Amino acid sequence: MWISKFKASEMQWELKLTEKAVEYNNQLQDQLNIVQMQYDEKMKSMYKAYEEEEQQANEKHEQELRELNTRNERLQAELSEREQYHSSRYENLQKQNEELTTRVRETQEAIEKEHQSRIQSAEEDSAARMKQ
């Protein structure tokens, strides 16, 4: 009987110990849940901040890209205008060169004819004087 009382007392003590362990385990689980919720909130906050930072960086890069595209289009238009100007100028200079070359040739031919005419006239005058 004394052994049964001892066993009953031991079982009650084990039951209380188990209840305390369950209570402590529940407290730890509650703390773990709180920490997990805090961790989840912190991760959500950090991810949201990361997404916002990433979005701002993307918007900045897109703006820079738009500005570069605008500048590129402007420079392409300017280059096209300059190419047109220089092409037109080259054509005009080529025409002027052809005209000047023609005038020089015509002038040289006229000078040559005049020179030949004077030589012939001088020869004729010289021949006429000899006849006299």
Summary of the structure (lengths in Angstrom):
residues: 132
radius of gyration: 55.2
end to end distance: 188.2
largest distance: 188.2
contacts: 257
relative contact order: 0.03
helix: 98%
strand: 0%
